[in-house]
Amino acid sequence: QNMIPKSELEMVCSIHSGNIAIFYTVWSKRKGAGREIIFSIVDYLKETKPEIKRFVTLSPKTEMAKKFHLSNGAQLITENETTNNFEYFV
């Protein structure tokens, strides 16, 4: 199933498989570490799970999260009640 969760409840209450990797709450105190985390995982998944074609976040609906993802090349694809989904096209 290739569904993008719109809430934490959807994420934990359903089985996700298919071609989408979902990133949830990437955070670090060190400047630049969040970006390193995301792109390291993307590189790893591309090597080990070639069936994964989409890299999407389930992020808190905050200005900080929005600025982080947009400044790192993601696009806002869905605005939900309490979360946003951003997609990295890499």
C-alpha positions as a Markdown table, in Angstrom:
| # | Residue | x | y | z |
|---|---|---|---|---|
| 1 | Gln | 0.0 | 0.0 | 0.0 |
| 2 | Asn | 1.4 | 3.4 | -1.0 |
| 3 | Met | -0.3 | 5.8 | 1.5 |
| 4 | Ile | 1.2 | 8.8 | 3.1 |
| 5 | Pro | 0.1 | 9.1 | 6.7 |
| 6 | Lys | -1.5 | 12.4 | 7.7 |
| 7 | Ser | -1.2 | 11.9 | 11.5 |
| 8 | Glu | 0.8 | 10.1 | 14.1 |
| 9 | Leu | -2.1 | 7.8 | 14.7 |
| 10 | Glu | -2.3 | 6.9 | 11.0 |
| 11 | Met | 1.4 | 6.2 | 11.0 |
| 12 | Val | 1.3 | 3.8 | 13.9 |
| 13 | Cys | -2.0 | 2.1 | 13.2 |
| 14 | Ser | -1.5 | 1.0 | 9.7 |
| 15 | Ile | 1.0 | -1.1 | 7.9 |
| 16 | His | 3.0 | 0.8 | 5.3 |
| 17 | Ser | 4.8 | -1.0 | 2.5 |
| 18 | Gly | 5.5 | -0.2 | -1.0 |
| 19 | Asn | 7.7 | 2.6 | -2.4 |
| 20 | Ile | 7.5 | 5.3 | 0.2 |
| 21 | Ala | 9.9 | 6.0 | 3.1 |
| 22 | Ile | 8.3 | 8.1 | 5.8 |
| 23 | Phe | 10.6 | 10.3 | 8.0 |
| 24 | Tyr | 9.1 | 11.3 | 11.4 |
| 25 | Thr | 10.5 | 14.0 | 13.6 |
| 26 | Val | 14.1 | 14.5 | 12.5 |
| 27 | Trp | 15.8 | 16.7 | 15.1 |
| 28 | Ser | 19.3 | 17.5 | 16.2 |
| 29 | Lys | 20.9 | 20.3 | 18.3 |
| 30 | Arg | 24.0 | 20.5 | 16.0 |
| 31 | Lys | 23.6 | 22.8 | 13.1 |
| 32 | Gly | 23.4 | 20.8 | 9.8 |
| 33 | Ala | 23.0 | 17.5 | 11.5 |
| 34 | Gly | 19.3 | 17.2 | 10.6 |
| 35 | Arg | 20.2 | 17.6 | 6.9 |
| 36 | Glu | 23.0 | 15.0 | 7.3 |
| 37 | Ile | 20.6 | 12.5 | 8.9 |
| 38 | Ile | 18.0 | 12.8 | 6.2 |
| 39 | Phe | 20.3 | 12.6 | 3.2 |
| 40 | Ser | 22.4 | 9.8 | 4.8 |
| 41 | Ile | 19.3 | 7.7 | 5.2 |
| 42 | Val | 18.1 | 8.5 | 1.7 |
| 43 | Asp | 21.5 | 7.4 | 0.3 |
| 44 | Tyr | 21.3 | 4.2 | 2.4 |
| 45 | Leu | 17.8 | 3.4 | 1.3 |
| 46 | Lys | 18.6 | 4.0 | -2.3 |
| 47 | Glu | 21.4 | 1.4 | -2.0 |
| 48 | Thr | 19.6 | -1.2 | 0.1 |
| 49 | Lys | 16.0 | -0.7 | -0.9 |
| 50 | Pro | 15.8 | 0.3 | -4.5 |
| 51 | Glu | 12.0 | -0.2 | -4.5 |
| 52 | Ile | 11.7 | 2.9 | -2.4 |
| 53 | Lys | 11.1 | 5.8 | -4.8 |
| 54 | Arg | 9.6 | 8.5 | -2.6 |
| 55 | Phe | 11.0 | 10.1 | 0.5 |
| 56 | Val | 8.3 | 11.9 | 2.6 |
| 57 | Thr | 8.1 | 13.4 | 6.0 |
| 58 | Leu | 5.3 | 13.5 | 8.6 |
| 59 | Ser | 6.3 | 16.7 | 10.3 |
| 60 | Pro | 4.9 | 18.9 | 13.0 |
| 61 | Lys | 2.9 | 21.8 | 11.8 |
| 62 | Thr | 5.5 | 24.4 | 12.9 |
| 63 | Glu | 7.3 | 27.2 | 11.2 |
| 64 | Met | 10.6 | 25.7 | 12.2 |
| 65 | Ala | 9.9 | 22.4 | 10.5 |
| 66 | Lys | 8.5 | 24.1 | 7.4 |
| 67 | Lys | 11.6 | 26.3 | 7.1 |
| 68 | Phe | 13.9 | 23.3 | 7.7 |
| 69 | His | 12.4 | 21.1 | 5.0 |
| 70 | Leu | 11.9 | 23.9 | 2.4 |
| 71 | Ser | 15.5 | 25.1 | 2.9 |
| 72 | Asn | 16.8 | 21.5 | 2.3 |
| 73 | Gly | 15.0 | 21.1 | -1.0 |
| 74 | Ala | 11.7 | 19.4 | 0.0 |
| 75 | Gln | 8.3 | 20.5 | -1.2 |
| 76 | Leu | 5.2 | 20.8 | 0.9 |
| 77 | Ile | 2.8 | 18.2 | -0.6 |
| 78 | Thr | 0.0 | 18.0 | 2.0 |
| 79 | Glu | -1.2 | 20.2 | 4.8 |
| 80 | Asn | -3.1 | 18.2 | 7.5 |
| 81 | Glu | -4.9 | 19.2 | 10.6 |
| 82 | Thr | -1.9 | 18.8 | 12.9 |
| 83 | Thr | 1.0 | 17.8 | 10.6 |
| 84 | Asn | 2.5 | 18.6 | 7.2 |
| 85 | Asn | 3.9 | 16.2 | 4.6 |
| 86 | Phe | 7.0 | 17.3 | 2.7 |
| 87 | Glu | 8.6 | 15.3 | -0.1 |
| 88 | Tyr | 12.3 | 15.2 | -1.0 |
| 89 | Phe | 12.8 | 14.6 | -4.7 |
| 90 | Val | 16.2 | 13.0 | -4.7 |
